[in-house]
Amino acid sequence: MMEPMEIDDENTTALTQEMQTPRKQILTDPVSPPTLQGRHLDPPSTPDATPTKTPIKLHDIWQTRYLLEQRLLNSPPGTKPFAISFLSDDGQHVRESANTPRKITGAYSPEQIFGTASERKAELRPLEATFQQIWKRGALRRKWERFAMDHQGYLEIEEKEMKIQLQRHHVPGMFFIYTEGGSLNINDPTHVFPDVYYQLVDAPDQEFVRCRDNLYDLKREIKIHEGETVVSFEGIDGEAITVEFENGESEVTIKGKGMARDYEGSSRGDLVLNLVKTEKY
């Protein structure tokens, strides 16, 4: 989901200390929440409360990243735009808000994306990732040039780079945002650079595809010879899978070998095999 692109040791340590500190102490010594690549978000106001008896313990960096991601999505409405005007690479212009049909932002609930702040402009770009990259929590880097005009009207070109860290629970439609990373239109009276929204999509031409009725279930076609009752292949996690089936069977479901529903990967969808007979050479 919307998450900071890079989390260094200092931010991780700060969040760990905050999660393990009673809430009264947090109020007197607040820790700033993470940013969306340069945008500062004021910490939400927290009512006074008694210290929690059992502090939350962070088990690993992936849980830390997940908690930071959720914190951004649950940030105050005043830190989120009331509408987003998207411009895609093919020139299409789409404006979405909490009260309009939401095709681009549909992977999120309205309160996670929209708030009460000023409308934002965004350049929408696809981010292709394979199922293996998502499972292995791959880091993807994107580079581009940001164009603008200086006060004398001369063209300015600035190199931009973004590191995108995948998590196992990420699904198509999720955003990775670089605030004000887009090119400035000289006819825009606001003189505010648009944001860059990379939106996760499944890479084409993979051996696996998502089932339409469930994002976490995968499907794969396996060719078998006449009379064959055993097949072996590699799953998205790199594990070797061997399946036995009845002669003449056309579909087999393997439980728990699909995509992960949580950041740990402990809860997974299923894998559906379509068995297609082929001639023996």
C-alpha positions in Angstrom: 0.0 0.0 0.0 1.1 3.6 0.3 4.4 3.2 2.1 7.7 5.1 2.6 10.0 4.0 -0.2 13.1 3.6 2.0 13.2 2.8 5.7 16.7 3.3 7.3 17.9 1.9 10.6 17.2 5.2 12.3 13.5 5.2 11.4 13.2 1.6 12.2 14.8 2.1 15.7 12.6 5.2 16.3 9.4 3.2 15.5 10.5 0.3 17.6 11.1 2.6 20.6 7.7 4.3 20.1 5.8 0.9 19.9 7.5 -0.2 23.1 6.9 3.0 25.0 3.7 3.7 27.1 1.4 6.1 25.4 1.7 8.8 28.1 5.4 9.0 27.4 4.7 9.3 23.7 2.7 12.4 24.2 5.5 14.2 26.0 8.2 13.0 23.5 6.5 12.3 20.2 8.2 10.5 17.3 7.4 11.9 13.9 5.7 9.4 11.6 7.3 8.4 8.3 7.0 10.5 5.2 5.9 9.8 1.7 9.2 10.7 0.0 9.6 14.2 1.2 6.1 15.0 2.6 6.0 15.6 6.3 2.9 14.3 8.1 2.1 15.8 11.5 1.5 13.0 14.1 -2.2 12.4 14.8 -3.5 13.7 18.1 -3.8 10.9 20.7 -6.0 11.2 23.7 -4.4 10.7 27.1 -4.5 7.1 28.2 -3.0 4.7 30.7 0.2 2.9 29.7 -0.4 -0.3 27.9 0.4 -3.3 30.0 2.0 -5.3 27.1 4.1 -3.3 24.7 4.0 -4.3 21.1 7.2 -6.1 20.1 8.5 -5.9 16.6 9.7 -9.2 15.3 11.4 -8.3 12.1 12.0 -5.6 9.5 9.0 -6.8 7.4 6.6 -6.2 10.3 8.2 -2.8 10.9 7.6 -1.9 7.3 4.0 -3.2 7.5 3.3 -1.1 10.6 4.7 2.0 8.9 2.5 1.3 5.9 -0.6 1.0 8.0 0.3 4.2 9.9 0.4 6.2 6.7 -2.9 4.8 5.6 -4.5 5.7 9.0 -3.0 9.2 9.2 -5.3 12.2 9.8 -7.7 13.3 7.1 -5.9 16.7 6.9 -2.8 15.0 5.5 -4.6 13.4 2.6 -6.1 15.2 -0.5 -9.9 15.3 -1.0 -9.3 14.4 -4.6 -6.5 13.2 -6.9 -6.2 14.1 -10.6 -4.3 11.3 -12.4 -2.5 11.6 -15.7 -1.4 8.3 -17.1 1.5 7.6 -19.5 -0.9 7.3 -22.4 -2.3 10.8 -21.8 -5.6 9.8 -20.2 -6.8 12.1 -17.4 -8.9 10.7 -14.6 -10.0 12.5 -11.4 -11.1 10.5 -8.4 -12.4 11.3 -5.0 -14.2 9.5 -2.2 -17.6 10.3 -3.9 -16.8 9.3 -7.4 -16.4 5.9 -9.1 -13.0 4.7 -8.2 -11.2 2.5 -10.7 -7.6 3.7 -10.0 -7.9 4.0 -6.3 -10.2 1.0 -5.8 -7.6 -1.1 -4.0 -8.1 1.1 -0.9 -11.0 2.2 1.2 -11.9 5.9 0.7 -10.7 7.0 4.1 -7.2 5.4 3.4 -6.7 7.6 0.3 -8.8 10.7 0.6 -9.2 13.3 3.3 -9.7 17.1 3.6 -6.5 18.5 2.2 -6.2 20.2 -1.2 -6.6 18.3 -4.4 -3.4 16.8 -5.7 -2.2 16.1 -9.3 -0.4 12.8 -9.9 1.4 11.1 -12.8 0.3 7.4 -12.8 2.8 4.8 -13.9 2.5 1.0 -13.9 4.9 -1.0 -11.8 5.2 -4.6 -13.2 6.2 -7.3 -10.7 6.2 -11.0 -10.9 4.7 -13.3 -8.3 8.2 -14.5 -7.4 9.4 -10.9 -6.8 6.4 -10.2 -4.6 7.0 -13.4 -2.6 10.7 -12.8 -2.2 10.1 -9.2 -1.2 12.1 -7.8 -4.1 13.3 -4.2 -4.2 12.6 -2.4 -7.5 14.3 0.8 -8.5 12.8 3.3 -10.9 14.6 6.3 -12.5 13.2 9.2 -14.5 13.8 12.8 -15.4 11.7 15.6 -13.9 11.2 18.7 -16.1 10.5 22.2 -15.1 11.2 25.8 -16.1 13.4 28.2 -14.0 12.4 31.8 -13.4 14.0 32.9 -16.7 12.1 30.3 -18.7 14.9 27.9 -19.2 14.3 24.2 -19.1 15.5 22.4 -16.0 16.0 18.6 -15.9 16.4 16.8 -12.6 17.3 13.1 -12.2 14.9 11.3 -9.9 15.2 7.8 -8.4 12.9 5.7 -6.3 13.4 2.4 -4.4 10.2 0.4 -4.1 10.2 -2.3 -1.5 7.6 -5.1 -2.2 5.9 -7.0 0.6 4.2 -10.4 0.4 0.7 -9.0 1.0 0.9 -6.5 -1.8 -1.7 -6.9 -4.5 -2.4 -5.2 -7.9 -3.6 -1.7 -7.5 -1.4 -0.7 -4.5 0.5 2.6 -4.7 4.1 3.6 -4.2 4.3 7.4 -4.1 7.0 9.9 -4.7 5.7 13.3 -3.6 6.2 16.1 -6.1 8.3 13.9 -8.3 6.6 14.6 -11.5 7.2 17.2 -14.2 5.8 20.7 -13.8 3.4 22.0 -16.4 4.3 25.7 -17.0 0.6 26.4 -17.6 -0.3 25.2 -14.1 -0.9 28.4 -12.0 -0.2 26.5 -8.7 3.4 25.9 -9.7 3.3 22.7 -7.6 5.0 19.6 -9.0 2.6 16.6 -9.4 3.2 13.5 -7.4 4.3 10.3 -9.0 2.1 7.2 -8.3 3.6 3.9 -9.2 0.8 1.3 -9.2 1.5 -2.4 -8.8 0.4 -4.6 -11.7 1.1 -8.3 -12.4 3.9 -8.7 -15.0 2.6 -10.3 -18.2 3.6 -13.7 -19.7 4.1 -15.5 -16.4 3.6 -19.2 -15.8 1.0 -18.3 -13.1 -2.0 -16.0 -13.3 -4.4 -14.8 -10.6 -7.9 -16.3 -10.4 -10.5 -13.7 -11.2 -12.7 -14.4 -8.1 -9.8 -14.3 -5.6 -6.6 -12.2 -5.8 -4.7 -14.7 -3.6 -5.5 -17.8 -5.7 -3.3 -18.6 -8.6 -3.8 -20.7 -11.7 -1.3 -22.6 -13.9 -1.7 -24.7 -17.0 0.3 -28.0 -16.9 0.7 -30.1 -20.0 0.6 -33.9 -19.4 0.9 -36.9 -21.6 -1.8 -39.6 -22.0 -1.7 -41.9 -19.0 0.5 -39.6 -16.9 -0.5 -39.2 -13.3 2.4 -37.3 -11.7 3.8 -33.8 -12.5 6.5 -31.7 -10.8 7.2 -28.0 -11.1 8.5 -25.0 -9.1 6.1 -22.8 -7.1 6.3 -19.0 -6.7 8.3 -19.5 -3.5 10.9 -21.6 -5.3 9.7 -24.8 -3.6 9.6 -28.0 -5.8 6.0 -29.2 -6.0 5.0 -32.8 -7.0 1.4 -33.6 -7.6 -0.3 -36.9 -8.1 -3.7 -37.0 -9.8 -6.2 -39.5 -11.2 -6.0 -40.5 -14.8 -8.4 -38.4 -16.8 -8.5 -35.6 -14.1 -8.5 -32.1 -15.6 -8.1 -29.9 -12.6 -6.3 -30.1 -9.3 -6.3 -27.6 -6.4 -3.2 -27.4 -4.1 -4.0 -25.7 -0.8 -1.7 -22.9 0.5 0.5 -22.5 -2.6 -1.0 -19.2 -3.9 -0.2 -15.6 -2.9 0.2 -14.4 0.6 -2.7 -12.6 2.4 -0.3 -11.1 5.1 3.1 -9.6 5.3 4.6 -12.8 6.8 3.3 -15.2 4.1 1.8 -17.5 6.7 -1.7 -17.3 5.2 -1.8 -18.1 1.5 -4.3 -18.7 -1.2 -4.5 -21.8 -3.3 -3.0 -23.0 -6.6 -5.3 -24.4 -9.3 -3.7 -26.6 -11.9 -5.3 -27.0 -15.3 -4.2 -30.4 -16.7 -4.0 -30.3 -20.5 -3.3 -33.5 -22.4 -0.7 -33.3 -25.1 0.7 -35.8 -27.6 3.7 -37.7 -26.6 6.7 -37.1 -28.8 
